[in-house]
């Protein structure tokens, strides 16, 4: 295949690691939603409160702890110190925490609080009621951000060269979606196990044990692959002069975001995506619970959903290169918000005006609720496939033409501020709506209006960024042309005594003379 053996010794284990990490992530992502949404005394309204008041503080706490550990531990020790607690927790949850959860969940206490405070506080009280499920939810979310973003990509960047990265990183994206397809089938298979079990058996507990066993086995495989690469693959040499990423506090990051229009537009893209996808996703999950109240049915549907997302994203990734080549960065950057807006409008319209269409849906053997579930699933599938195949590459490409300081500080600022801001921003909007109007269902018209405003701001930022990005790319190309012109080696015209010589400092005499003079003048610097 024309690939060096050393490169294959790095890329194959990295590809297998990425497959295992994404396989686990899909199982965990589908399971976390089933646990917190279908639990007794809970609903999809728990998710906004969970993301803001549990997930965000734990993510910040983890990053502070990780930074301190990174200062005192080697890279290998840090990797194992971070990943092993995840593997141990998921194993313990399947075999200990979930089976015994009814012993330590304060159900009676939260029932009294709910009776006193009213149904609009169902979401925040559910966090206390099912606290062990919420802990699983947060650990599953952290697996995505910590193990994928911090551990895997940090390790991949450490052991690969830029040339290898350009060639093989896109293939990791395709491999990730293969993992999504396979893990979706796995979730579906184990969720349907209940059908073959006898009466009185908790089918969901059996499914959960099987899926957590797979997560533990895959986690140990990740550790084994990491150990093998560290022991048998030499690391590439790095320049010691390389500029280190500055450590920016939250306030410093905010100041930097505000001062640069380019970074501000890029930040708007990231925040707008986080808010938009949250607004639609939580509303969809509330309809999903109404249609599939059983954990096994809900989980089975999520397995199909993950498989469909993997297939759609795989197809979009194959198309994305053609889109970039044919239509450029600007068109590619606008596809994700456009898809999210059109599918979001369809989804919210069906929820608001679905009842008059009930006779039409009945002809196809569907109810308005089931139609809303399917349209919401399509909305999520298309939005996420556009995000993975177009939005993420566009975002990373936007950093390339920036000068080193803006590139490094801008990425640090967006990592620290904008990713959490987008997720918790959407969650805060939903919390306000739930507490004001009583439920997500009553808030739907207003959520649709907010989605429209957010996506229009996103499209405006993408248009502005496209203009700036194109200008910077043109300036970069011009600089490269000037550099190429500058490195052309000038040659001194032939003198009477022989050939011209390269410009090389004091040895050259621009004034014509005989060969003997030129020879004597050039001898001194050579001796020096």
C-alpha positions as CSV (number, residue, x, y, z in Angstrom):
1,X,0.0,0.0,0.0
2,X,3.0,2.3,0.0
3,X,2.8,2.9,3.8
4,X,5.9,2.5,6.0
5,X,5.8,-0.3,8.6
6,X,6.5,2.3,11.4
7,X,3.5,4.3,10.3
8,X,1.3,1.2,10.2
9,X,2.5,0.2,13.8
10,X,1.0,3.6,14.9
11,X,-2.1,4.0,12.8
12,X,-3.6,0.5,13.2
13,X,-3.5,0.5,17.0
14,X,-4.8,4.2,17.0
15,X,-7.6,3.2,14.7
16,X,-8.5,0.2,16.9
17,X,-8.4,2.5,20.0
18,X,-10.7,5.0,18.4
19,X,-13.1,2.3,17.3
20,X,-13.3,0.9,20.9
21,X,-13.7,4.4,22.4
22,X,-16.5,5.3,20.0
23,X,-18.1,1.9,20.4
24,X,-18.3,2.5,24.1
25,X,-19.4,6.1,23.7
26,X,-22.5,5.1,21.6
27,X,-23.5,2.4,24.1
28,X,-23.1,4.9,27.0
29,X,-24.8,7.8,25.3
30,X,-27.9,5.7,24.4
31,X,-28.0,4.1,27.9
32,X,-27.6,7.4,29.9
33,X,-30.7,8.8,28.2
34,X,-32.8,5.6,28.8
35,X,-31.8,5.7,32.5
36,X,-32.7,9.3,33.4
37,X,-35.7,9.8,31.0
38,X,-37.6,6.5,31.6
39,X,-36.9,6.2,35.4
40,X,-40.0,6.4,37.6
41,X,-40.6,10.0,38.8
42,X,-38.4,11.4,36.1
43,X,-38.9,12.7,32.5
44,X,-36.9,14.4,29.7
45,X,-37.3,17.7,31.6
46,X,-34.5,16.5,33.9
47,X,-31.9,16.8,31.1
48,X,-31.6,20.7,31.1
49,X,-31.2,20.8,34.9
50,X,-28.7,17.9,34.8
51,X,-26.5,19.5,32.1
52,X,-26.3,22.8,33.9
53,X,-26.2,22.0,37.6
54,X,-24.4,18.6,37.6
55,X,-22.6,18.0,34.3
56,X,-21.0,21.5,33.9
57,X,-19.6,21.7,37.5
58,X,-18.2,18.1,37.3
59,X,-16.6,18.9,33.9
60,X,-15.0,22.0,35.3
61,X,-13.9,20.1,38.4
62,X,-12.4,17.3,36.3
63,X,-10.4,19.7,34.1
64,X,-9.0,21.4,37.2
65,X,-8.0,18.0,38.7
66,X,-6.6,16.9,35.3
67,X,-4.4,20.0,35.0
68,X,-2.9,19.4,38.5
69,X,-2.3,15.8,37.8
70,X,-0.7,16.6,34.4
71,X,1.9,18.7,36.3
72,X,3.0,15.8,38.6
73,X,2.5,12.6,36.5
74,X,4.0,11.2,33.4
75,X,1.8,11.0,30.3
76,X,1.4,7.2,30.6
77,X,0.5,7.3,34.3
78,X,-1.9,10.2,33.6
79,X,-3.7,8.2,30.9
80,X,-4.2,5.1,33.1
81,X,-5.2,7.3,36.1
82,X,-7.9,8.9,34.1
83,X,-9.4,5.9,32.2
84,X,-9.3,3.2,34.8
85,X,-11.9,4.9,37.1
86,X,-14.2,5.2,34.2
87,X,-14.0,1.5,33.4
88,X,-14.4,0.6,37.1
89,X,-17.4,2.8,37.5
90,X,-19.3,1.5,34.5
91,X,-18.6,-2.1,35.6
92,X,-19.8,-1.4,39.2
93,X,-22.9,0.4,37.9
94,X,-24.1,-2.6,35.9
95,X,-23.5,-5.2,38.6
96,X,-23.9,-3.2,41.9
97,X,-25.3,0.3,41.7
98,X,-28.3,-0.4,39.4
99,X,-29.5,-3.6,41.0
100,X,-29.3,-2.0,44.5
101,X,-30.6,1.5,43.4
102,X,-34.0,1.1,45.1
103,X,-32.2,0.8,48.5
104,X,-30.5,4.2,48.3
105,X,-32.6,6.4,46.1
106,X,-34.6,8.8,48.4
107,X,-37.9,8.3,46.7
108,X,-40.2,9.0,49.7
109,X,-38.3,12.2,50.5
110,X,-38.5,13.6,46.9
111,X,-42.2,12.6,46.7
112,X,-42.9,14.9,49.7
113,X,-40.9,17.7,48.2
114,X,-42.7,17.4,44.8
115,X,-46.1,17.5,46.6
116,X,-45.0,20.7,48.4
117,X,-43.4,22.5,45.4
118,X,-45.6,21.4,42.5
119,X,-45.0,19.5,39.2
120,X,-42.9,22.3,37.6
121,X,-40.0,21.2,39.9
122,X,-40.1,17.6,38.7
123,X,-36.9,18.1,36.7
124,X,-34.6,19.4,39.5
125,X,-36.1,17.0,42.1
126,X,-35.6,14.0,39.8
127,X,-31.8,14.7,40.1
128,X,-32.0,13.9,43.8
129,X,-34.5,11.1,43.4
130,X,-32.3,9.1,40.9
131,X,-28.9,10.4,41.8
132,X,-27.0,7.2,40.9
133,X,-28.5,7.3,37.4
134,X,-27.5,11.0,37.1
135,X,-24.0,10.1,38.1
136,X,-24.0,7.5,35.2
137,X,-25.3,10.3,32.9
138,X,-22.4,12.6,33.8
139,X,-19.7,9.9,33.6
140,X,-21.1,8.9,30.1
141,X,-20.9,12.6,29.0
142,X,-17.4,12.9,30.4
143,X,-16.3,9.8,28.5
144,X,-17.1,11.7,25.3
145,X,-15.2,14.9,26.2
146,X,-12.3,13.4,28.3
147,X,-11.5,10.0,26.7
148,X,-12.1,11.1,23.1
149,X,-11.0,14.7,23.1
150,X,-8.3,14.8,25.8
151,X,-6.8,11.3,26.0
152,X,-7.2,9.9,22.5
153,X,-6.5,13.0,20.4
154,X,-3.8,14.1,22.8
155,X,-2.1,10.7,22.4
156,X,-2.6,10.7,18.6
157,X,-1.1,14.1,18.2
158,X,1.8,13.0,20.4
159,X,2.8,10.0,18.3
160,X,2.0,11.0,14.7
161,X,3.7,13.5,12.4
162,X,1.8,16.2,10.5
163,X,2.1,14.3,7.2
164,X,0.7,11.1,8.8
165,X,-2.1,13.1,10.4
166,X,-3.2,14.7,7.1
167,X,-3.4,11.3,5.5
168,X,-5.0,9.2,8.3
169,X,-7.0,11.5,10.6
170,X,-10.0,11.6,8.1
171,X,-10.0,7.8,8.0
172,X,-10.5,7.9,11.8
173,X,-13.7,9.8,11.2
174,X,-15.0,7.1,8.8
175,X,-13.9,4.4,11.3
176,X,-15.8,6.2,14.1
177,X,-19.1,5.9,12.1
178,X,-18.5,2.2,11.5
179,X,-18.3,1.9,15.3
180,X,-21.5,3.9,15.6
181,X,-23.3,1.4,13.2
182,X,-22.0,-1.7,15.1
183,X,-22.6,-0.4,18.6
184,X,-26.2,0.7,17.5
185,X,-26.9,-2.9,16.5
186,X,-25.4,-4.1,19.8
187,X,-27.7,-1.8,21.9
188,X,-30.7,-3.0,19.8
189,X,-29.8,-6.7,20.3
190,X,-29.4,-6.4,24.1
191,X,-32.4,-4.2,24.5
192,X,-34.6,-6.9,22.9
193,X,-33.3,-9.6,25.2
194,X,-36.3,-9.1,27.5
195,X,-38.5,-10.8,25.0
196,X,-36.7,-14.2,25.7
197,X,-36.7,-13.8,29.5
198,X,-39.3,-15.4,31.8
199,X,-41.9,-13.4,33.8
200,X,-40.8,-11.4,36.8
201,X,-37.3,-10.9,35.4
202,X,-36.0,-7.3,35.1
203,X,-35.1,-7.3,31.5
204,X,-33.5,-3.9,31.6
205,X,-31.1,-5.0,34.4
206,X,-30.0,-8.0,32.3
207,X,-29.5,-5.8,29.2
208,X,-27.6,-3.3,31.3
209,X,-25.2,-6.0,32.7
210,X,-24.4,-7.3,29.3
211,X,-23.8,-3.8,27.8
212,X,-21.6,-2.7,30.8
213,X,-19.6,-6.0,30.4
214,X,-18.8,-5.0,26.8
215,X,-17.9,-1.4,27.9
216,X,-15.4,-2.9,30.5
217,X,-13.9,-5.3,27.9
218,X,-13.5,-2.5,25.3
219,X,-12.0,-0.2,28.0
220,X,-9.4,-2.9,28.9
221,X,-8.6,-3.3,25.2
222,X,-8.0,0.5,24.9
223,X,-5.5,0.2,27.8
224,X,-3.8,-2.8,26.2
225,X,-3.4,-1.0,22.8
226,X,-2.1,2.1,24.6
227,X,0.5,0.0,26.5
228,X,1.6,-1.7,23.3
229,X,2.2,1.5,21.3
230,X,4.1,3.1,24.2
231,X,6.4,0.0,24.5
232,X,6.9,-0.9,20.8
233,X,6.6,2.2,18.7
234,X,9.3,5.0,18.8
235,X,7.9,8.5,19.2
236,X,8.6,11.1,16.5
237,X,11.1,13.8,17.4
238,X,9.6,17.2,18.1
239,X,11.0,20.7,17.9
240,X,11.8,22.0,21.4
241,X,11.2,25.6,20.3
242,X,7.5,24.8,19.6
243,X,5.2,27.4,21.1
244,X,3.3,26.1,24.1
245,X,-0.5,26.6,24.4
246,X,-1.1,29.4,26.8
247,X,-3.2,28.7,29.9
248,X,-6.1,31.0,29.9
249,X,-8.5,31.6,32.7
250,X,-12.2,32.0,32.0
251,X,-12.1,35.9,32.2
252,X,-9.0,36.1,30.1
253,X,-10.7,33.8,27.5
254,X,-13.8,36.0,27.5
255,X,-11.7,39.2,26.9
256,X,-9.9,37.6,24.1
257,X,-13.1,36.4,22.5
258,X,-14.6,39.9,22.6
259,X,-11.5,41.6,21.1
260,X,-11.3,39.6,17.9
261,X,-14.1,39.7,15.3
262,X,-12.9,36.5,13.7
263,X,-12.8,34.6,16.9
264,X,-16.1,36.1,17.9
265,X,-17.8,34.8,14.8
266,X,-16.1,31.4,15.3
267,X,-17.4,31.4,18.9
268,X,-20.9,32.2,17.7
269,X,-20.9,29.1,15.5
270,X,-19.9,26.9,18.4
271,X,-22.4,28.4,20.9
272,X,-25.2,28.5,18.4
273,X,-24.8,24.8,17.5
274,X,-24.8,23.8,21.2
275,X,-27.9,25.8,22.0
276,X,-29.8,24.8,18.8
277,X,-29.2,21.0,19.1
278,X,-30.2,21.2,22.8
279,X,-33.5,23.0,22.2
280,X,-34.7,20.4,19.7
281,X,-33.1,17.3,21.3
282,X,-34.7,17.6,24.7
283,X,-38.2,18.3,23.3
284,X,-37.8,15.2,21.0
285,X,-36.7,13.0,24.0
286,X,-39.8,14.0,25.9
287,X,-41.9,12.8,22.9
288,X,-39.8,9.7,22.7
289,X,-40.6,8.8,26.3
290,X,-44.3,9.2,25.7
291,X,-44.1,6.8,22.8
292,X,-41.7,4.3,24.3
293,X,-42.2,4.4,28.2
294,X,-40.4,1.0,28.7
295,X,-36.6,1.3,29.1
296,X,-36.0,-1.7,26.8
297,X,-38.3,-0.2,24.0
298,X,-36.6,3.2,24.4
299,X,-33.1,1.7,24.3
300,X,-34.0,-0.5,21.3
301,X,-35.2,2.7,19.4
302,X,-31.9,4.5,20.4
303,X,-29.9,1.5,19.0
304,X,-31.6,2.0,15.6
305,X,-31.1,5.8,15.9
306,X,-27.4,5.4,16.5
307,X,-27.0,3.0,13.5
308,X,-28.9,5.4,11.2
309,X,-26.8,8.3,12.4
310,X,-23.6,6.3,11.7
311,X,-24.8,5.4,8.1
312,X,-25.9,9.0,7.4
313,X,-22.6,10.5,8.7
314,X,-20.5,7.9,6.8
315,X,-22.3,8.9,3.6
316,X,-21.9,12.7,4.4
317,X,-18.2,12.3,5.1
318,X,-17.7,10.7,1.7
319,X,-19.7,13.7,0.1
320,X,-18.0,16.4,2.3
321,X,-14.7,16.4,0.3
322,X,-16.7,17.0,-2.9
323,X,-18.7,19.8,-1.2
324,X,-15.5,21.6,0.0
325,X,-13.9,21.3,-3.5
326,X,-16.9,22.3,-5.5
327,X,-18.5,25.0,-3.3
328,X,-15.8,26.0,-0.8
329,X,-15.7,26.7,2.9
330,X,-18.6,29.2,3.1
331,X,-21.2,26.9,1.6
332,X,-20.1,23.9,3.7
333,X,-20.3,26.1,6.9
334,X,-23.9,27.1,6.1
335,X,-25.2,23.6,5.5
336,X,-25.4,22.5,9.1
337,X,-27.5,25.5,10.3
338,X,-29.7,25.3,7.3
339,X,-30.4,21.6,7.8
340,X,-31.0,22.2,11.5
341,X,-33.4,25.1,10.8
342,X,-35.5,23.3,8.1
343,X,-35.8,20.0,10.1
344,X,-36.4,21.9,13.3
345,X,-39.2,23.9,11.7
346,X,-40.8,20.6,10.5
347,X,-40.5,19.0,13.9
348,X,-41.9,21.9,15.9
349,X,-44.7,22.4,13.3
350,X,-45.7,18.7,13.7
351,X,-45.9,19.1,17.5
352,X,-48.0,22.3,17.3
353,X,-50.3,21.5,14.4
354,X,-50.2,17.6,14.4
355,X,-53.7,16.9,15.8
356,X,-55.6,18.1,12.7
357,X,-53.4,15.7,10.6
358,X,-54.3,12.7,12.8
359,X,-56.7,11.2,10.1
360,X,-54.0,11.4,7.5
361,X,-51.4,9.8,9.8
362,X,-53.9,7.0,10.6
363,X,-54.0,6.0,6.9
364,X,-50.3,5.1,7.3
365,X,-50.8,3.4,10.7
366,X,-49.3,6.2,12.7
367,X,-50.3,8.7,15.4
368,X,-49.2,12.3,15.5
369,X,-47.0,11.4,18.4
370,X,-45.2,8.6,16.5
371,X,-44.9,10.9,13.5
372,X,-43.3,13.6,15.7
373,X,-40.9,10.9,17.1
374,X,-39.8,9.9,13.6
375,X,-39.5,13.4,12.3
376,X,-37.5,14.4,15.4
377,X,-35.2,11.4,14.9
378,X,-34.6,12.4,11.3
379,X,-33.9,16.0,12.5
380,X,-31.3,14.7,14.9
381,X,-29.7,12.2,12.4
382,X,-29.4,14.9,9.6
383,X,-28.2,17.6,12.1
384,X,-25.5,15.3,13.7
385,X,-24.3,13.9,10.4
386,X,-23.9,17.5,9.0
387,X,-22.1,18.4,12.2
388,X,-19.6,15.6,12.2
389,X,-18.9,15.7,8.4
390,X,-19.1,19.5,7.7
391,X,-19.4,21.7,10.8
392,X,-16.4,20.1,12.7
393,X,-14.0,20.2,9.7
394,X,-15.1,23.8,8.9
395,X,-14.4,24.9,12.5
396,X,-10.9,23.3,12.6
397,X,-10.1,24.7,9.1
398,X,-11.0,28.2,10.3
399,X,-8.0,28.2,12.6
400,X,-5.5,27.3,9.9
401,X,-4.9,30.8,8.3
402,X,-4.6,32.6,11.7
403,X,-1.3,33.8,13.0
404,X,0.1,31.5,15.7
405,X,-0.9,33.6,18.7
406,X,-4.5,34.1,17.6
407,X,-4.8,30.5,16.6
408,X,-3.5,29.2,19.9
409,X,-5.3,31.7,22.2
410,X,-8.5,31.5,20.2
411,X,-8.7,27.8,20.4
412,X,-8.0,27.9,24.1
413,X,-10.7,30.5,24.6
414,X,-13.3,28.5,22.6
415,X,-12.4,25.3,24.4
416,X,-12.7,26.9,27.9
417,X,-15.8,29.1,27.3
418,X,-17.9,28.3,24.2
419,X,-18.4,24.5,24.2
420,X,-19.8,24.5,27.8
421,X,-21.7,27.8,27.1
422,X,-23.5,26.3,24.1
423,X,-24.6,23.2,26.0
424,X,-25.6,25.0,29.2
425,X,-27.1,27.9,27.3
426,X,-29.7,25.7,25.7
427,X,-30.3,24.0,29.0
428,X,-30.8,27.3,30.8
429,X,-33.3,28.5,28.2
430,X,-35.3,25.3,28.7
431,X,-35.2,25.6,32.5
432,X,-36.5,29.1,32.3
433,X,-39.3,27.9,30.0
434,X,-40.2,24.9,32.2
435,X,-40.4,27.0,35.4
436,X,-42.3,29.8,33.6
437,X,-44.9,27.7,31.6
438,X,-45.0,24.6,33.7
439,X,-43.7,22.0,31.2
440,X,-41.7,21.5,27.9
441,X,-45.0,20.9,26.0
442,X,-46.4,24.3,27.0
443,X,-43.0,25.9,26.0
444,X,-42.8,24.4,22.5
445,X,-44.0,27.5,20.5
446,X,-41.5,29.8,22.3
447,X,-38.7,27.2,21.9
448,X,-39.4,27.2,18.1
449,X,-39.1,31.0,17.9
450,X,-35.8,31.0,19.9
451,X,-34.4,28.3,17.6
452,X,-35.2,30.5,14.6
453,X,-33.4,33.5,16.1
454,X,-30.3,31.4,17.1
455,X,-30.0,29.8,13.7
456,X,-30.3,33.1,11.8
457,X,-27.5,34.6,14.1
458,X,-25.4,31.4,13.3
459,X,-25.9,31.9,9.5
460,X,-24.9,35.6,9.8
461,X,-21.7,34.6,11.7
462,X,-20.9,32.0,9.1
463,X,-21.3,34.5,6.3
464,X,-19.1,37.0,8.1
465,X,-16.5,34.4,8.9
466,X,-16.5,33.2,5.2
467,X,-15.5,36.7,4.1
468,X,-12.7,37.0,6.6
469,X,-11.5,33.4,6.0
470,X,-11.3,33.9,2.2
471,X,-9.3,37.2,2.7
472,X,-6.9,35.5,5.1
473,X,-6.4,32.6,2.8
474,X,-5.6,35.0,-0.1
475,X,-3.1,36.9,2.1
476,X,-1.5,33.5,3.1
477,X,-1.2,32.5,-0.6
478,X,0.3,35.9,-1.5
479,X,2.9,35.5,1.3
480,X,3.8,32.0,0.1
481,X,4.3,33.4,-3.4
482,X,6.6,36.1,-2.0
483,X,8.5,33.5,0.0
484,X,9.0,31.4,-3.1
485,X,10.2,34.5,-5.0
486,X,12.6,35.3,-2.1
487,X,14.2,31.9,-2.0
488,X,15.2,31.9,-5.7
489,X,19.1,32.0,-5.5
490,X,20.6,34.9,-7.5
491,X,23.7,34.2,-9.5
492,X,26.5,36.7,-10.2
493,X,27.1,37.2,-13.9
494,X,30.1,35.4,-15.3
495,X,33.4,37.3,-14.8
496,X,36.3,37.3,-17.3
497,X,38.1,34.6,-15.2
498,X,35.4,32.0,-15.1
499,X,31.9,31.1,-13.9
500,X,29.7,33.3,-11.7
501,X,29.6,32.4,-8.1
502,X,26.7,32.2,-5.5
503,X,26.2,35.2,-3.3
504,X,27.9,34.1,-0.1
505,X,28.9,37.0,2.0
506,X,32.2,39.0,2.0
507,X,33.8,36.5,-0.4
508,X,32.0,38.1,-3.3
509,X,33.2,41.0,-5.2
510,X,30.5,42.6,-7.3
511,X,33.0,44.7,-9.3
512,X,34.5,42.9,-12.2
513,X,38.2,41.9,-12.0
514,X,40.6,39.3,-13.1
515,X,40.4,35.7,-11.9
516,X,43.5,35.9,-9.7
517,X,42.0,38.8,-7.7
518,X,38.7,37.0,-7.3
519,X,40.6,33.9,-6.2
520,X,42.7,35.7,-3.6
521,X,39.6,37.5,-2.2
522,X,37.7,34.3,-1.8
523,X,40.5,32.5,-0.1
524,X,40.4,34.4,3.2
525,X,36.8,33.6,4.3
526,X,37.3,29.9,3.3
527,X,40.4,29.7,5.7
528,X,38.4,31.4,8.4
